[in-house]
Amino acid sequence: MPMSTSFRKSLFVAGLAAACAAVPVAQAVAQDTAPPQTMDRSTDNRTVPGKVADGWITTKVKSEFAASKRVQGSDISVDTADGVVSLAGTVASANERSEAIRIARKVKGVKRVNANGLVVGRDTGKPQTH
């Protein structure tokens, strides 16, 4: 029976160590979920609490383009400043331009999409569809 007691002690110590290690993780999670100190609700109903990082928005828009079969995302550059997404590049059709704008608008945290730099032209290297 001494072996059983030793095993129980080892198990208890391992459990205690795991519980103590989880405390810093729980504190970090609590900090991430704390409500923002200020929130401007007057800007747009699509904003999320606090300010979503512009880099995250840019990455999300690019990944949505990559997942889309209707947009050639590699031909579109994406830049985000204060939640405003700017699209630039050349697309094959007006439909592809409209789809790119629609996709960007759907991303959480996007306040507005500026597609003035997104032009329809034949420089995409893709065959034209009519």
GROMACS elastic network, one bead per residue, 0.5 to 0.9 nm:
[ bonds ]
;  ai    aj funct       b0    kb
    1     4     6  0.52126   500
    1     5     6  0.66415   500
    1     6     6  0.88432   500
    2     5     6  0.52123   500
    2     6     6  0.62845   500
    2     7     6  0.86826   500
    3     6     6  0.50839   500
    3     7     6  0.61945   500
    3     8     6  0.86951   500
    4     7     6  0.50540   500
    4     8     6  0.62368   500
    4     9     6  0.86826   500
    5     8     6  0.50911   500
    5     9     6  0.62262   500
    5    10     6  0.86185   500
    6     9     6  0.51482   500
    6    10     6  0.62104   500
    6    11     6  0.85910   500
    7    10     6  0.50737   500
    7    11     6  0.60917   500
    7    12     6  0.85385   500
    8    12     6  0.60284   500
    8    13     6  0.85593   500
    9    12     6  0.50027   500
    9    13     6  0.61098   500
    9    14     6  0.85231   500
   10    13     6  0.51431   500
   10    14     6  0.61039   500
   10    15     6  0.85526   500
   11    14     6  0.51146   500
   11    15     6  0.61352   500
   11    16     6  0.85634   500
   12    15     6  0.51286   500
   12    16     6  0.61034   500
   12    17     6  0.85835   500
   13    16     6  0.50360   500
   13    17     6  0.60889   500
   13    18     6  0.85859   500
   14    17     6  0.51074   500
   14    18     6  0.61890   500
   14    19     6  0.86434   500
   15    18     6  0.50886   500
   15    19     6  0.61630   500
   15    20     6  0.86438   500
   16    19     6  0.51089   500
   16    20     6  0.62087   500
   16    21     6  0.86029   500
   17    20     6  0.51825   500
   17    21     6  0.61610   500
   17    22     6  0.87331   500
   18    21     6  0.50821   500
   18    22     6  0.63108   500
   19    22     6  0.52181   500
   19    23     6  0.68404   500
   20    23     6  0.55453   500
   20    24     6  0.80800   500
   21    24     6  0.65846   500
   21    25     6  0.75236   500
   22    25     6  0.52186   500
   22    26     6  0.61897   500
   22    27     6  0.87315   500
   23    26     6  0.51298   500
   23    27     6  0.62748   500
   23    28     6  0.87495   500
   24    27     6  0.50353   500
   24    28     6  0.62214   500
   24    29     6  0.86759   500
   25    28     6  0.51146   500
   25    29     6  0.62375   500
   25    30     6  0.86071   500
   26    29     6  0.51389   500
   26    30     6  0.61457   500
   26    31     6  0.86883   500
   27    30     6  0.50658   500
   27    31     6  0.62831   500
   27    32     6  0.87916   500
   28    31     6  0.51358   500
   28    32     6  0.63801   500
   28    33     6  0.88253   500
   29    32     6  0.51264   500
   29    33     6  0.63370   500
   29    34     6  0.87179   500
   30    33     6  0.52217   500
   30    34     6  0.61618   500
   31    34     6  0.52530   500
   31    35     6  0.88387   500
   32    35     6  0.84770   500
   33    36     6  0.87875   500
   34    37     6  0.88642   500
   35    38     6  0.86980   500
   35    49     6  0.76941   500
   35    50     6  0.81423   500
   36    39     6  0.67072   500
   36    49     6  0.67091   500
   36    50     6  0.55351   500
   36    51     6  0.88760   500
   37    50     6  0.80424   500
   38    49     6  0.87508   500
   38    50     6  0.71329   500
   39    49     6  0.63848   500
   39    50     6  0.58260   500
   39    51     6  0.84794   500
   40    43     6  0.64732   500
   40    44     6  0.87619   500
   40    49     6  0.84947   500
   40    50     6  0.80944   500
   41    44     6  0.66715   500
   41    45     6  0.71502   500
   41    47     6  0.79920   500
   41    49     6  0.86392   500
   42    45     6  0.78292   500
   43    46     6  0.87959   500
   43    47     6  0.77902   500
   43   111     6  0.80595   500
   44    47     6  0.58868   500
   44   111     6  0.65010   500
   45    48     6  0.81975   500
   45   111     6  0.85442   500
   46   106     6  0.89644   500
   46   108     6  0.68309   500
   46   109     6  0.62500   500
   46   110     6  0.69498   500
   46   111     6  0.65509   500
   47    50     6  0.81055   500
   47    51     6  0.78218   500
   47    52     6  0.80759   500
   47    83     6  0.83699   500
   47   108     6  0.70029   500
   47   110     6  0.67979   500
   47   111     6  0.65333   500
   48    51     6  0.69266   500
   48    52     6  0.69311   500
   48   108     6  0.72150   500
   48   109     6  0.57805   500
   49    52     6  0.79919   500
   51    54     6  0.84493   500
   51    82     6  0.80680   500
   51    83     6  0.81354   500
   51   109     6  0.77407   500
   52    55     6  0.85961   500
   52    56     6  0.72897   500
   52    57     6  0.73814   500
   52    82     6  0.85532   500
   52    83     6  0.74679   500
   52   108     6  0.84079   500
   52   109     6  0.58437   500
   52   110     6  0.86871   500
   53    56     6  0.53291   500
   53    57     6  0.65958   500
   53    58     6  0.89125   500
   53    82     6  0.82585   500
   53    83     6  0.80519   500
   53   109     6  0.84792   500
   54    57     6  0.50624   500
   54    58     6  0.62303   500
   54    59     6  0.86340   500
   54    79     6  0.82903   500
   54    80     6  0.53497   500
   54    81     6  0.60140   500
   54    82     6  0.64689   500
   54    83     6  0.61105   500
   54    84     6  0.84561   500
   54    85     6  0.86454   500
   54   109     6  0.85680   500
   54   110     6  0.89052   500
   55    58     6  0.51300   500
   55    59     6  0.61844   500
   55    60     6  0.85550   500
   55    79     6  0.83960   500
   55    80     6  0.70404   500
   55    81     6  0.87630   500
   56    59     6  0.51288   500
   56    60     6  0.60524   500
   56    61     6  0.86043   500
   57    60     6  0.50695   500
   57    61     6  0.61126   500
   57    62     6  0.85792   500
   57    79     6  0.88391   500
   57    80     6  0.69330   500
   57    83     6  0.75079   500
   57    85     6  0.80525   500
   57   104     6  0.89529   500
   57   107     6  0.70914   500
   57   108     6  0.75554   500
   57   109     6  0.69088   500
   57   110     6  0.70970   500
   58    61     6  0.52566   500
   58    62     6  0.62317   500
   58    63     6  0.86368   500
   58    78     6  0.60642   500
   58    79     6  0.60508   500
   58    80     6  0.58592   500
   58    85     6  0.74309   500
   59    62     6  0.51866   500
   59    63     6  0.61463   500
   59    64     6  0.86320   500
   59    78     6  0.85090   500
   60    63     6  0.50773   500
   60    64     6  0.61384   500
   60    65     6  0.86294   500
   60   104     6  0.86616   500
   60   107     6  0.69903   500
   60   108     6  0.88243   500
   61    64     6  0.51075   500
   61    65     6  0.62584   500
   61    66     6  0.87033   500
   61    78     6  0.75153   500
   61    85     6  0.87182   500
   61   103     6  0.72632   500
   61   104     6  0.55307   500
   61   105     6  0.87998   500
   61   106     6  0.88243   500
   61   107     6  0.65677   500
   62    65     6  0.50574   500
   62    66     6  0.62420   500
   62    67     6  0.87353   500
   62    73     6  0.66244   500
   62    74     6  0.83773   500
   62    76     6  0.85419   500
   62    77     6  0.83460   500
   62    78     6  0.70358   500
   62   104     6  0.86145   500
   63    67     6  0.62573   500
   63    68     6  0.86859   500
   63    73     6  0.83849   500
   64    67     6  0.51107   500
   64    68     6  0.62578   500
   64    73     6  0.84001   500
   64   103     6  0.69257   500
   64   104     6  0.79362   500
   64   107     6  0.84757   500
   65    68     6  0.51371   500
   65    69     6  0.81492   500
   65    70     6  0.84015   500
   65    71     6  0.59728   500
   65    72     6  0.69391   500
   65    74     6  0.81396   500
   65    76     6  0.87741   500
   65   100     6  0.71740   500
   65   103     6  0.73244   500
   65   104     6  0.83593   500
   66    69     6  0.78202   500
   66    71     6  0.76616   500
   66    72     6  0.73251   500
   66    73     6  0.55471   500
   66    74     6  0.75951   500
   67    71     6  0.86327   500
   67    73     6  0.87264   500
   68    71     6  0.56917   500
   68    72     6  0.78559   500
   68    73     6  0.80808   500
   68   103     6  0.87793   500
   69    72     6  0.75319   500
   70    95     6  0.85430   500
   70    96     6  0.62993   500
   70    99     6  0.71398   500
   70   100     6  0.84047   500
   71    74     6  0.87765   500
   71    75     6  0.88746   500
   71    76     6  0.89565   500
   71    91     6  0.80843   500
   71    96     6  0.56135   500
   71    97     6  0.79251   500
   71    99     6  0.68572   500
   71   100     6  0.62613   500
   72    75     6  0.58625   500
   72    76     6  0.73056   500
   72    91     6  0.73490   500
   72    92     6  0.86357   500
   72    96     6  0.80233   500
   72   100     6  0.88209   500
   72   124     6  0.85519   500
   72   126     6  0.87997   500
   73    76     6  0.52526   500
   73    77     6  0.78991   500
   73   100     6  0.82129   500
   74    77     6  0.75208   500
   75    88     6  0.85218   500
   75    89     6  0.59392   500
   75    90     6  0.63059   500
   75    91     6  0.69979   500
   75   124     6  0.67568   500
   76    87     6  0.64845   500
   76    88     6  0.56155   500
   76    90     6  0.67440   500
   76    91     6  0.76454   500
   76   100     6  0.87686   500
   76   118     6  0.75072   500
   77    86     6  0.81042   500
   77    87     6  0.57720   500
   77    88     6  0.51961   500
   77    89     6  0.61333   500
   77   118     6  0.88461   500
   78    85     6  0.67814   500
   78    86     6  0.58245   500
   78    88     6  0.67305   500
   79    84     6  0.82367   500
   79    85     6  0.57227   500
   79    86     6  0.51863   500
   79    87     6  0.67175   500
   79    88     6  0.85756   500
   80    83     6  0.60189   500
   80    84     6  0.54297   500
   80    86     6  0.61355   500
   80    87     6  0.89076   500
   80   110     6  0.86802   500
   81    84     6  0.53051   500
   81    85     6  0.67108   500
   81    86     6  0.82283   500
   82    85     6  0.84435   500
   82   110     6  0.86843   500
   82   111     6  0.82034   500
   83   109     6  0.61579   500
   83   111     6  0.52074   500
   83   112     6  0.69583   500
   83   113     6  0.87509   500
   84   109     6  0.89670   500
   84   110     6  0.61076   500
   84   111     6  0.55732   500
   84   113     6  0.57682   500
   84   114     6  0.71205   500
   85   104     6  0.73931   500
   85   105     6  0.84383   500
   85   110     6  0.67847   500
   85   111     6  0.78698   500
   85   112     6  0.63219   500
   85   114     6  0.60293   500
   85   115     6  0.82467   500
   86   112     6  0.86406   500
   86   113     6  0.59330   500
   86   115     6  0.58970   500
   86   116     6  0.78927   500
   86   117     6  0.76135   500
   86   118     6  0.87830   500
   87   100     6  0.84727   500
   87   101     6  0.81186   500
   87   104     6  0.88467   500
   87   113     6  0.75029   500
   87   114     6  0.62471   500
   87   116     6  0.73215   500
   87   117     6  0.60074   500
   87   118     6  0.57778   500
   88   114     6  0.88276   500
   88   115     6  0.65800   500
   88   116     6  0.72475   500
   88   119     6  0.74753   500
   89   117     6  0.62789   500
   89   119     6  0.63069   500
   89   120     6  0.86088   500
   89   124     6  0.88650   500
   90    93     6  0.89952   500
   90    97     6  0.86535   500
   90   117     6  0.83549   500
   90   118     6  0.57699   500
   90   120     6  0.56281   500
   90   121     6  0.59252   500
   90   122     6  0.77837   500
   90   123     6  0.66071   500
   90   124     6  0.61162   500
   91    94     6  0.77253   500
   91    96     6  0.63586   500
   91    97     6  0.62632   500
   91   118     6  0.71288   500
   91   119     6  0.62131   500
   91   121     6  0.60917   500
   91   122     6  0.76209   500
   91   123     6  0.78438   500
   91   124     6  0.61091   500
   91   126     6  0.88950   500
   92    95     6  0.83890   500
   92    96     6  0.66427   500
   92    97     6  0.80077   500
   92   119     6  0.86243   500
   92   120     6  0.56859   500
   92   121     6  0.56898   500
   92   122     6  0.60363   500
   92   123     6  0.78089   500
   92   124     6  0.62405   500
   92   125     6  0.86001   500
   92   126     6  0.69509   500
   92   127     6  0.78926   500
   92   128     6  0.63049   500
   92   129     6  0.79180   500
   93    96     6  0.52176   500
   93    97     6  0.64101   500
   93    98     6  0.87347   500
   93   119     6  0.87266   500
   93   120     6  0.55072   500
   93   121     6  0.71991   500
   93   122     6  0.86982   500
   93   128     6  0.76996   500
   93   129     6  0.77331   500
   93   130     6  0.87092   500
   94    98     6  0.61559   500
   94    99     6  0.85613   500
   94   119     6  0.84824   500
   94   120     6  0.62123   500
   95    98     6  0.50881   500
   95    99     6  0.60969   500
   95   100     6  0.85982   500
   96    99     6  0.50289   500
   96   100     6  0.61283   500
   96   101     6  0.86716   500
   96   120     6  0.85576   500
   97   100     6  0.51957   500
   97   101     6  0.63879   500
   97   102     6  0.87106   500
   97   115     6  0.83341   500
   97   118     6  0.70068   500
   97   119     6  0.75513   500
   97   120     6  0.71779   500
   98   101     6  0.51894   500
   98   102     6  0.61653   500
   98   103     6  0.86607   500
   99   103     6  0.60704   500
   99   104     6  0.85563   500
  100   103     6  0.51978   500
  100   104     6  0.62015   500
  100   105     6  0.86522   500
  100   115     6  0.89118   500
  101   104     6  0.52026   500
  101   105     6  0.61807   500
  101   106     6  0.88102   500
  101   113     6  0.67259   500
  101   114     6  0.83344   500
  101   115     6  0.70149   500
  102   105     6  0.52199   500
  102   106     6  0.64716   500
  102   113     6  0.89302   500
  103   106     6  0.53623   500
  103   107     6  0.70017   500
  104   107     6  0.56398   500
  104   110     6  0.74553   500
  104   112     6  0.87965   500
  104   113     6  0.69004   500
  105   108     6  0.80635   500
  105   109     6  0.89478   500
  105   110     6  0.61043   500
  105   111     6  0.76930   500
  105   112     6  0.68482   500
  105   113     6  0.63656   500
  106   109     6  0.87640   500
  106   110     6  0.74542   500
  107   110     6  0.58806   500
  108   111     6  0.86890   500
  110   113     6  0.74131   500
  114   117     6  0.77666   500
  114   118     6  0.87335   500
  115   118     6  0.51653   500
  115   119     6  0.82686   500
  116   119     6  0.75160   500
  120   123     6  0.87761   500
  121   124     6  0.71930   500
  122   125     6  0.71318   500
  122   126     6  0.77998   500
  122   127     6  0.83898   500
  122   128     6  0.74928   500
  123   126     6  0.79893   500
  124   127     6  0.83271   500
